[in-house]
Amino acid sequence: MTTQSFRFNPQFFQSRMRAAFEPRTPRNGVLRFLMRALGLGVLVALVVLGAVVGVTLLAVGQCIACCAGAVLRSSAPARAPIRT
């Protein structure tokens, strides 16, 4: 095997590696706009979904706390006053 087998052009190698991991953007202006709008739509949908789940969890927690408090208040026996 000759030394020619192991030689490579570092500039060519770097440009190919950079191109392999670089995000590819569409060149068409309308397609770029649609992709941005799609990305924003997904972002808004995820934020709204997170807010709805959070509000639902808070509401369920408040209902459980309210019901548990009412059950505890109604089932607690009345204590006799302490005499000293």
VENRAQUI-V646882 format. One line per field, one symbol per residue. phi: phi as a letter, one per 30 degrees, with the letter a starting at -180 (. if undefined). A space follows every 10 residues. Layout:
phi->???
//
This chain:
phi->.cdddcdbdd dddddddddd cddccddddd dddddddddd dddddddddd dddddddddd dddddddddd ddddcdddcd ddcc
//
